[in-house]
Amino acid sequence: MATFGTAVVVVVAFAGQAFALQVVSPVDHTSSYRSGLLKHTSHFLVRNIVGQAGDRSATVSWDPPLEPYGSQVVAYSVVANYKDPMTGKRITTEPVTVTDVSKRTATITGLINGVWNDFTITARSNTEWSAINTNNVKNGGMVKPSGLPCAATVVNAVPGNKKVTVKWNRPCNGGATVRFSVSTSSSGQPLRVSANIADNHAFPAATVTGLTNGVAYTFSVTSTNVNGSVTSVTSNVVTPRS
């Protein structure tokens, strides 16, 4: 008997021939009670698993098993695996079945932004399933889904002498690193942008200097990550004074 990830493989000898019975735990949806000749299980391993992250999703592609076994494949089963950020337990998604074997791609939805995923793909012929093939970071297949950041909220401007301090509530980052920029306007006209403010404080703030006392200003905050930018509503109107 041998254990591979969540599966237990029991080798049984019958009439001089070795058989493998794979008993899969409940969290592994890729197969159940699959059997076949032990010497054939590794022949149907898929190759070169690559994942592309999306917003709460990932698209996975792969190469077929080596011939003559690749042409015998009639379906693939694909799942994502990740560690639950709350419990620390390893979670396996419901399988996506691909019956158009020429495409060799699948999109898995319902993932958590900002959490790393790897993927398990099994190939099926008319007589057997492949052994389980789970990718890892070495082949570039691990991905971290992410989406747009949230807009900053409660943007509050506090005036000073020729300056204004702008504060805002820290928004969600969409699963990727966020940086902020603060736009300054007066009488509805944009004046300047203070950019590249790191997201490294629980209560972020920026001080805009070089303003003119007695002039009214408003401010907005833009949150940016690799997926794009989202801008907050405009702050309260403030007037710097000496």
Secondary structure, 3 states (H helix, E strand, C coil): CEEECCEEEEEEEECCEEEEEEEECCCCCCCCCEEEEHHHHHHHCCEEEEEEEECCEEEEEEECCCCCCHHHCCEEEEEEEEECCCCCCEEECCCEEECCCCCCEEEEECCCCCCCEEEEEEEECCCCECCCEECCHHHCCCECCCCCCCCCEEEEEEECCCEEEEEEECCCCCCCCCEEEEEEEECCEEEEEEEEEECCCCCCEEEEECCCCCCCEEEEEEEEECCEEEECCCCCCECCCC
